[in-house]
Amino acid sequence: MRRLLIVSNRLPVTVDKKKQRLQFSKSSGGLATGLDSFYRSYDCRWIGWPGIAKEKLTEADNSKMSDYLSQNQCVPVMLQSSEVDHFYQGFSNKTIWPLFHYFPQIVTYEQISWKYYSNVNRLFRDAILKIYKTGDLIWIHDYHLMLLPELIRDQLPDASIGFFLHIPFPSMELFRLLPWRKELLSGLLGADLIGFHTYEYIRHFLDCTRRLLGLEHIFNRVIHKCRLIHSDVFPMGIEYDRFASVKSDPKIKIEIDEIRKNIGDRKLILSVDRLDYTKGIVQRLEAYDMFLDANPVFREKVAMILVEVPSRSAVDSYQLLKVKTDEMIGRINGKHGTLGWAPILNLYRSLPFHTLAALYAASDVAVITPLRDGMNLVAKEYVAAKHDSEGVLILSELTGAAREMGEAIIVNPNSIDDIAAAIKYALTMDKEEKITRLKKLQLRLRRYDINKWAHDFITKLTHMSEVYDQYKLNNFTDNVYDNIISRYRNSSERLLLLDYDGTLVPFQNKPELAVIDNEITRILLSIQHNGTTIAILSGRDRHFLEQQFRELNVTLFAEHGAWVKYPDSQWHTFTNLRNDWKDDVRPILDLYIDRTPGAFLEEKEYSLAWHYRNADPELASLRVLELKDALFQMLSNRNLAVMDGNKVVEIKNAGIGKGHAAKAILSKRKWDFILAAGDDITDEDLFSVLPSDTYSLKIGLRPSKARFNLKSYQVLRSLLSDLQPRAI
Ligand code: GDG
């Protein structure tokens, strides 16, 4: 079994120092507790911050802490208070957290916090690099460490890296507000597998990578820096059995009895959250107030226990929220309460597990109405704790949990009326309905518990590296590379068929900037001097190609083979080619240029090309469909073809293509070595006419008729360079 390195901001163990003595306790929170049993069952190391500032520890403390942590398979990343301030309270909790939860009005954008965020991510990288062994799986958690996958990838190109985001991924409209948006995306794309709680978050993420980085996605996969990155949904579960069996724990049973005794025969409504503005506590209290106003018969017949778990209290917006909820609780209790009854009992503290479990088991209704929540585990825990009793869950539609928990009463958390009506409905729901709803929910939660969630993620991550390995194995291995070179050296009639853009030179935003460079010219010259025939097959016009290859004496096929120029001869074309259609087609293309900012027209002698590389990808993909539709109708009875290229739609004479062009040169001689390379859809035409022993090379990791995929044009360059005659 491969070793697993779990990386999260906090370790599952918290270190504290009181009266000069170190104390160790279990960290609270879903991830730490949930993965507890999972990580003990694996050969695991957990890397994270132990919760105490570096400067508070003496040397003796450090050594004691290290011993304790290493016994618990934990590796500390030590942070100074200034780092905690800027990285954790600052960038993580004042920038990413509010933005990703759709609170742009309270987001701060501070360069200094960003610097700290980047630096702390580097500290995490260094800690990982220190213990990493080949074959380890690395699983990084959450928004504090979004740069980490790429930072590790830069140092360990072959590592298996997974990332899971526990909070929502916001829509492009929100995400684009971040000045560091590209860096964060690129950071995440260092991973092989990126997990989210829901499809909606994946959709937002892929939309952002597409619009901000120009990366297309197919089946939730993108290719970035020559690597395949997969995104998938893993809705986080809970320790189902632990919550389902709460009633059999005597300690919890006593607490349940105690709670019920204090509440009497009143119905108990439970609300549990970290005190966080995303959790919708203010709206929930307003709804409860409205419910009491509208339903006087329930006065003294219900009680709400409002658990507010202190959280991030050093951040201003959290302090303000505390003041606000205190004021509301006082007002509601003052307005509706009687001498013997307070409508709200407020607990502002973190509760031990058995008290929380007892509250779940004892309450009749749970109201969980966040304004946004990545998942929300409390909702799941409540349902599990109702294993053998009744209860009703009211759940916000803006939580990830709502996607899987349709049998709850689903409400819009911004609608006070909705929540108030749901409270009434829940309190009056008949037993049968309650049980039917609960059973369905429980079945699902039991099946997909936290262990299954973690195993699924790890299995997929392991599988990803296998998929990637296969890619490399079936394709361009070192062996193939060496074979090409040795066969080349042992042949005498050698032919190279090479595409230009994306194959010999990289793409540029403007086609005229993609000019040939000295390095490739020198390599091709030396190959040519060695007696090898070189043909360039490009969609470019003949003047451009002639200019680029003026120092070489190669065969040039321009406009996908509409024109050909053999060495030492003139350009010629097929006599039946026509271009009198261009005046009819040009206005349509112009119309679509006006309607698609960034698109532009390239006019060649026998074709017209509509480029959309610089247009908004979403809009462009829509326009491409519309444009092709319009063109097909117009060109139906002309001898013209519409061809898809790399971010370009081209209209040309039918029958012209790189395959047709290649045949002309293939038949000229009996070649004993042929190598063909291209990156584009138009090169597929070429690959399909080649003899089977040709080394056909597709640049990029896309499906192709070529025999081998090369990661990038640079790999081809180094191969061509190695084909040069060796210096004696
Ligand atoms: C983030 C995302 C996502 C709470 N109070 C006490 C206590 N808890 C435990 C609960 C639960 C966990 O903490 C809270 O998890 P949530 O999911 O409800 O919310 P966040 O803390 O905001 O978590 C969230 C989650 O990550 C996982 O991906 O679902 O959307 O925001 O397990 O039981 N535990 C104890 N005492 C408390 O007072 N013992």
Residues whose N, C-alpha, C, O or C-beta is under 5 A from the ligand:
A	BS01	GDG	G29 G30 H166 M236 V309 R349 S350 L351 P352 F353 L356 D373 G374 M375 N376 L377 V378
